[in-house]
């Protein structure tokens, strides 16, 4: 499915570009409004008591949802109208963060077995479409899609990446990081945080969350180093998967926890509400 979507973008991106931008705006608005409404609920919980129900649309929401939707919608519309400007990357990154946070909240891994299948597949997927696809197509499919410039405008690109400007580049052309390179490792890192919490370890070297988080940073550093050396787009998951999933499996094996992590079980007794944390 992912390969089909990627090839569709590769061959028809110029024709469906605006559709992708609009879908991104809708998704980002939903994600940011959810975050904003939760913040509002935290500081003014009474707003949850005011509820609205639009029966024709089968839509129910609270006053905090409505208030949170307003800044989210304004932010998305502003980005849509100014996405070709110099500092639009700030708004785009903010919208991407909203999407990623809601993704982490919605999708939860239940064990390392599922993580291994997911990240293992993504590992080879990334390598093939970056390094091997030029042997079958006229260029690297992944790099071509990620760096596509609509109408030749280097600032009007597909909003499927986060942009980080290069300060040492006089043209300030940004480095890019695909959302999948954040979302997929993020799923296992967030799972490990829940696992450590249920095992009463907290955020420490005795757990798995902190080593995996540091491993992610090391993986990103290795990606950047290879990007500079090879002067070619890199499949970030080539480095991120071994530095997060690989490191976790090695640590778990040495500590004797691999079976519990693999099956999604903890060494502690916990309540049904705690079970929810593991998915």
C-alpha positions as CSV (number, residue, x, y, z in Angstrom):
1,X,0.0,0.0,0.0
2,X,2.8,2.4,0.9
3,X,4.7,1.6,-2.3
4,X,1.6,2.2,-4.4
5,X,1.0,5.5,-2.7
6,X,4.7,6.5,-3.3
7,X,4.6,5.5,-6.9
8,X,1.3,7.5,-7.4
9,X,3.1,10.6,-6.0
10,X,6.1,9.9,-8.2
11,X,4.2,9.8,-11.5
12,X,1.2,12.1,-10.8
13,X,2.4,14.5,-8.1
14,X,2.1,17.6,-10.2
15,X,-1.6,16.8,-10.9
16,X,-2.6,15.9,-7.3
17,X,-0.3,18.3,-5.5
18,X,-3.1,20.7,-4.4
19,X,-5.2,17.8,-3.2
20,X,-2.4,16.6,-1.0
21,X,-1.9,20.1,0.4
22,X,-5.6,20.4,1.3
23,X,-5.7,16.9,2.9
24,X,-2.6,17.9,4.9
25,X,-4.4,21.1,6.1
26,X,-7.5,19.1,7.1
27,X,-5.4,16.5,9.0
28,X,-3.2,19.1,10.7
29,X,-6.2,21.2,11.7
30,X,-7.7,18.1,13.3
31,X,-4.5,17.3,15.1
32,X,-3.8,20.8,16.4
33,X,-7.4,21.4,17.4
34,X,-7.2,18.2,19.5
35,X,-4.1,19.4,21.2
36,X,-5.4,22.9,21.8
37,X,-8.7,21.6,23.2
38,X,-6.9,19.3,25.6
39,X,-4.8,22.3,26.8
40,X,-8.0,24.3,27.3
41,X,-9.6,21.4,29.2
42,X,-6.6,21.3,31.5
43,X,-6.8,25.0,32.4
44,X,-10.6,25.5,32.1
45,X,-12.2,22.1,32.6
46,X,-15.7,23.5,33.0
47,X,-15.8,24.2,29.3
48,X,-16.2,20.5,28.7
49,X,-19.7,20.7,30.3
50,X,-21.0,22.8,27.4
51,X,-21.8,20.4,24.6
52,X,-23.1,20.8,21.1
53,X,-24.8,18.2,18.9
54,X,-25.4,18.6,15.2
55,X,-27.7,15.7,14.4
56,X,-27.7,16.1,10.7
57,X,-24.0,15.6,10.6
58,X,-23.9,13.2,13.5
59,X,-21.3,15.6,15.1
60,X,-20.8,16.1,18.8
61,X,-18.3,18.4,20.4
62,X,-17.7,20.6,23.4
63,X,-17.0,24.3,23.8
64,X,-13.4,23.6,24.4
65,X,-13.3,21.6,21.1
66,X,-14.8,24.6,19.3
67,X,-12.4,27.1,20.9
68,X,-9.4,24.8,20.1
69,X,-10.5,24.5,16.5
70,X,-10.3,28.2,15.8
71,X,-6.6,28.8,16.2
72,X,-5.9,25.4,14.5
73,X,-7.9,26.5,11.5
74,X,-6.4,29.9,11.4
75,X,-2.9,28.4,11.5
76,X,-3.6,26.0,8.7
77,X,-5.2,28.6,6.5
78,X,-2.3,31.0,7.1
79,X,0.2,28.3,6.1
80,X,-1.9,27.4,3.0
81,X,-1.9,31.1,1.8
82,X,1.8,31.8,2.7
83,X,3.4,28.4,2.1
84,X,5.7,29.9,-0.5
85,X,7.2,32.5,1.8
86,X,10.6,32.3,3.5
87,X,9.3,31.5,7.0
88,X,6.4,29.2,6.1
89,X,8.5,26.2,7.3
90,X,7.8,27.3,10.9
91,X,4.0,26.9,10.4
92,X,4.5,23.7,8.4
93,X,6.6,22.1,11.1
94,X,4.0,23.2,13.7
95,X,1.3,21.5,11.7
96,X,3.5,18.4,11.3
97,X,4.0,18.2,15.1
98,X,0.3,18.4,15.6
99,X,-0.2,15.4,13.2
100,X,2.6,13.4,14.8
101,X,1.3,14.0,18.4
102,X,-2.2,12.9,17.6
103,X,-0.7,9.8,15.7
104,X,1.2,8.8,18.8
105,X,-2.0,9.2,20.9
106,X,-4.1,7.2,18.5
107,X,-1.9,4.4,17.4
108,X,-0.2,2.3,20.1
109,X,2.1,-0.7,19.7
110,X,1.4,-3.5,22.1
111,X,4.7,-5.4,22.0
112,X,8.1,-5.5,20.4
113,X,7.0,-8.3,18.1
114,X,4.7,-5.9,16.2
115,X,7.3,-3.2,16.3
116,X,9.9,-5.5,14.7
117,X,7.5,-6.4,11.9
118,X,6.5,-2.7,11.3
119,X,10.0,-1.2,11.5
120,X,11.7,-4.1,9.8
121,X,9.4,-3.7,6.8
122,X,9.9,0.0,6.8
123,X,13.7,-0.5,7.0
124,X,13.8,-2.4,3.7
125,X,11.1,-0.2,2.2
126,X,13.2,3.0,2.8
127,X,16.4,1.4,1.5
128,X,14.8,0.2,-1.7
129,X,13.0,3.4,-2.7
130,X,16.1,5.6,-1.9
131,X,19.0,3.5,-3.1
132,X,17.7,0.7,-5.4
133,X,14.7,2.4,-7.2
134,X,17.1,4.4,-9.6
135,X,17.9,1.0,-11.2
136,X,14.2,0.6,-12.1
137,X,13.1,4.2,-12.6
138,X,14.8,7.3,-14.0
139,X,15.7,8.6,-10.5
140,X,15.4,7.8,-6.8
141,X,11.6,7.6,-6.2
142,X,11.8,8.6,-2.5
143,X,14.2,11.5,-3.1
144,X,12.2,12.8,-6.1
145,X,8.9,12.8,-4.1
146,X,10.5,14.4,-1.0
147,X,12.2,17.1,-3.0
148,X,9.4,17.9,-5.5
149,X,9.0,21.6,-6.2
150,X,5.6,22.6,-7.4
151,X,5.9,25.0,-10.4
152,X,9.7,25.2,-9.9
153,X,9.2,27.0,-6.6
154,X,11.7,25.6,-4.1
155,X,9.5,26.7,-1.1
156,X,6.3,25.1,-2.4
157,X,7.0,21.4,-1.7
158,X,5.0,18.4,-0.5
159,X,4.1,18.9,3.1
160,X,5.1,15.3,4.0
161,X,8.4,16.5,5.6
162,X,9.7,18.7,8.3
163,X,12.1,21.4,7.2
164,X,15.2,22.5,9.1
165,X,17.0,25.5,7.4
166,X,20.8,25.2,6.9
167,X,22.3,28.2,8.5
168,X,25.5,27.9,6.6
169,X,23.8,27.9,3.3
170,X,23.5,31.4,1.8
171,X,20.3,30.3,0.0
172,X,18.9,28.8,3.3
173,X,17.8,25.7,1.5
174,X,16.4,23.4,4.2
175,X,17.3,19.9,5.2
176,X,14.2,17.7,5.2
177,X,13.0,14.8,7.4
178,X,10.1,12.6,6.4
179,X,7.2,12.3,8.8
180,X,7.6,8.5,8.6
181,X,11.1,8.8,10.0
182,X,9.6,10.4,13.1
183,X,6.3,8.6,13.4
184,X,7.5,5.0,13.1
185,X,10.4,5.1,15.5
186,X,8.2,7.3,17.7
187,X,5.7,4.5,18.1
188,X,8.3,2.1,19.6
189,X,9.8,4.9,21.8
190,X,6.3,5.8,23.2
191,X,5.6,2.1,23.8
192,X,8.9,1.8,25.8
193,X,7.9,4.8,27.9
194,X,4.6,3.1,28.8
195,X,6.4,-0.1,29.5
196,X,8.9,1.6,31.8
197,X,6.1,3.4,33.6
198,X,4.2,0.2,34.3
199,X,7.5,-1.4,35.5
200,X,8.0,1.5,38.0
201,X,11.3,2.3,36.4
202,X,10.6,5.9,35.2
203,X,12.9,7.7,32.9
204,X,16.3,6.3,33.7
205,X,19.1,4.2,32.2
206,X,17.5,1.1,33.9
207,X,14.6,1.4,31.6
208,X,14.2,1.3,27.8
209,X,12.7,4.7,26.9
210,X,15.8,6.8,27.6
211,X,18.3,4.5,25.8
212,X,15.9,4.4,22.8
213,X,15.5,8.1,22.8
214,X,19.3,8.6,22.9
215,X,19.6,6.0,20.2
216,X,17.2,7.9,18.0
217,X,19.4,11.0,18.4
218,X,22.5,9.0,17.5
219,X,20.6,7.6,14.4
220,X,19.8,11.1,13.3
221,X,23.4,12.1,13.7
222,X,24.6,9.2,11.6
223,X,22.0,10.1,9.0
224,X,23.3,13.7,8.8
225,X,27.0,12.5,8.6
226,X,26.2,10.2,5.7
227,X,24.2,12.9,4.0
228,X,27.2,15.2,4.1
229,X,29.6,12.5,3.0
230,X,27.6,11.1,0.2
231,X,25.8,14.3,-0.9
232,X,22.7,12.3,-1.6
233,X,19.4,11.8,0.2
234,X,19.6,9.1,2.9
235,X,17.1,6.5,4.1
236,X,16.9,7.7,7.7
237,X,15.4,4.4,8.9
238,X,18.6,2.7,7.8
239,X,20.2,4.2,10.9
240,X,17.1,4.9,13.1
241,X,15.8,1.3,13.2
242,X,19.1,-0.3,14.4
243,X,19.6,2.6,16.9
244,X,16.1,2.2,18.4
245,X,14.7,-1.2,17.8
246,X,18.0,-2.9,17.5
247,X,19.4,-1.3,20.7
248,X,16.2,-2.2,22.6
249,X,16.3,-5.8,21.6
250,X,20.0,-6.1,22.6
251,X,19.4,-4.4,26.0
252,X,16.4,-6.6,26.7
253,X,18.3,-9.7,25.9
254,X,21.1,-8.8,28.2
255,X,18.8,-7.9,31.0
256,X,16.6,-10.9,30.6
257,X,13.5,-8.9,29.6
258,X,13.2,-9.8,25.9
259,X,10.3,-12.3,26.4
260,X,8.2,-9.8,28.3
261,X,8.9,-7.0,25.8
262,X,8.3,-9.3,22.9
263,X,4.9,-10.4,24.2
264,X,4.0,-7.0,25.7
265,X,3.9,-8.1,29.3
266,X,5.4,-6.4,32.3
267,X,7.1,-7.8,35.4
268,X,4.7,-5.9,37.7
269,X,1.1,-6.5,38.7
270,X,-1.1,-3.6,37.5
271,X,-4.7,-2.6,37.3
272,X,-7.0,-2.6,34.2
273,X,-6.4,1.1,33.8
274,X,-2.7,0.5,33.6
275,X,-3.3,-2.2,31.0
276,X,-4.6,0.5,28.7
277,X,-1.2,2.1,28.7
278,X,0.2,-1.0,26.9
279,X,-2.5,-0.8,24.3
